[in-house]
Amino acid sequence: MVLEATFQAATLVHMAAWIAGAAAVDFPAGAAYLRRSAGGTGLLGAHMADEAKIRAIFASLEHGDGDASFDHVSEDVDWTVMGTHPLAGRYHSKQEFRAATFARLNKLLPGGTQLQVTNLLMSGDTAIVELMSNAVAKNGMRFDNRYCWIIRFAGNTIVEVRAYLDSAKVAELIRENE
């Protein structure tokens, strides 16, 4: 069986019980409480988002509606948009991030960003989510951009994001549509 998480604080006894198929194992302080997924092959953290929950969070973004997705973002999120474009920067709250990025993009992309998850990797409280946008700008320009978001969760709440994207594409979108 391939383990899908790193158990830094777990003892060999706890790991042996887990590998032997125990439905739940209480690991020492500092380690996550884990339960076996329905199929018996994966791991689900009782205090963190699982893959299905993460995909559900992003589902509304696929249709250009970010409001439902942002319900899962902490008010004091630490969100860094990497790059050299006008939206790049570090934002210290959900309100600040949304005002500087999504509110601005929504004026340029009538159908929203339409972000679709293409790949999702998880380890502990962190998810790496690859996304693509197939949006159309108000001037008809295709905004086909690729993203990689490294997301840290506290339970089911997003508390930190580092977002990587095509800076030239964002700069072109803003230059031609604002």
N, C-alpha and C positions, 0 to 999 in steps of 0.2 A: 504494500500500500504506500502510495506517495503522500507524504504529509504536506499540507498546503500552508503551513505557518511555522514560524521559528519559536521554539519554547525555551527561552533563555533561562527562566527560573525553575523549570520543571526538573524533578529528580528522575533518575532512571526507573524507580519503582512506579512513579506516576505514568511515565511514558510506556512502560511495559503494560500497565493496565489499559491504557488507551489503545495500544497496538493490538492487544488481545481482544478488543472489541467492546470494551465497557461503553455503555450508552452515555455516561457522563463521568467526568473525573474532576475532582477539585484539586487544582494545582496549588502550590505554595503561594504565599502573599507575593504580589507583583506579577503573577502570571494570570492569563485570562482563564475564566471558567469556560469550558468548551463542551459542546454536545455534538454527536455525530449527525450529519445531515440525513435527510430522509433516505437517500440512496445508500448511505453507509460508507461513502467513499470520501466525502469532503468534510470540512470543519466549519462550524458556524460559531462565531463568538456571541455569547449571550449579551454582551455589552457593546457590540459594534455592529455596523451594518453588514449584511451579507450581500452576495452578488445580486440576488433578485431585488433586494431593497434599493441597491444602488441603481440598477437599471430602471426601477420604477421612478426614482428621483429624477432621472434624466428623460423619462418618457415625454413629459410635457414640452421639453426643449425641442424635441423632434418636430413638433407642430408649431414652433415659434412662440410658445407661451411659457415664459420663464417664471411667472408668478408662483405656480405650484412647486416648481423646483426650488425656488428660494425660500420656501417654507422650511426647508431642511438645512438652511445655512444659519449659523450662529450670528447674532446681532453684532458681535465683536470679532468677526472672522478676520484672519490675517490673509489677504488675497494679493498675490503678486502676479502681475501680468508682465511677462518677460518680453523684451524686444526693444526696438528703436522707433516705434510708431506712436502716434498721438494718444493711444489708449494705454500704453505701457506705464507701469508704476506700481507702487505698493499702496494698498488700500487697507485701512484698519477697522472698517465696519462694513456691514452688508449695505447700508444706505449709501455710503461713500462709493463703494464699488459699483453698485447698480447705477447711480447717477452718472458716474464717469464713463461707464462702458455700455451696458445694455440699454439704458435710456437713450444714449447717443446713437447706438447701432439701430435701435428700433425706428428712428427717424429716417435712416438711410436704407433699411431693409423692410419694406412694407409687410412681408410675410414672416418677419422675425429671422433670427439666425438659423433656425432649423438644424440644430446640432444633433447628429445621430451618433450613437456609440458604435464604434467599429471593433474595439478590443477593450478588455477589462482584466486587469491583473490585481490580485489582492495579497497583502501580507500584513498580518496584525491589524493595526488601526489605520492602515494606509491603502489606498486604491490608486492605481495608475489607469487613467481612462483616456483612451484615444477616441477622438471625435472627428467628424467631418461635417462641414457645412455645405449645403447645396442651395444656398439662398440666391435671390435675385435682388439687386439694388434698384432704387427708384428710377435710375437712368437706364435700366435694362442690363447693366453689367452683371455677369455671373460672378458670384462671390463663393467660389469653391475653395474653401480653406481647410486645412488640417490642423488639429490641435492635439496637445498632450497635456492633460491636467494631472498633477500629482496631488492627491487629496488626502488630508488627515481627518479622521472622524473621532468624535467623542460620542460613543453610542451611535445613534442614527443622525447625529448632527455634524455638519461640515464645519470644522474650526480653522482649517488652513488649506490654502490652495496655491500651487505654483503652476501657472498656465503658460504653455509655450505654443507659439503659432507663427504663421508667415507674416512678418512685419511689413514686407513690401506690399503684400496683398491688402492689408488693413490700411496702410498709408494711401494706396491707390483708391480704395473705396471711399475714404474720407475726402481726399483731394477732388474726386470727380462727382461727389454727391452732396457735399455740404455747401 
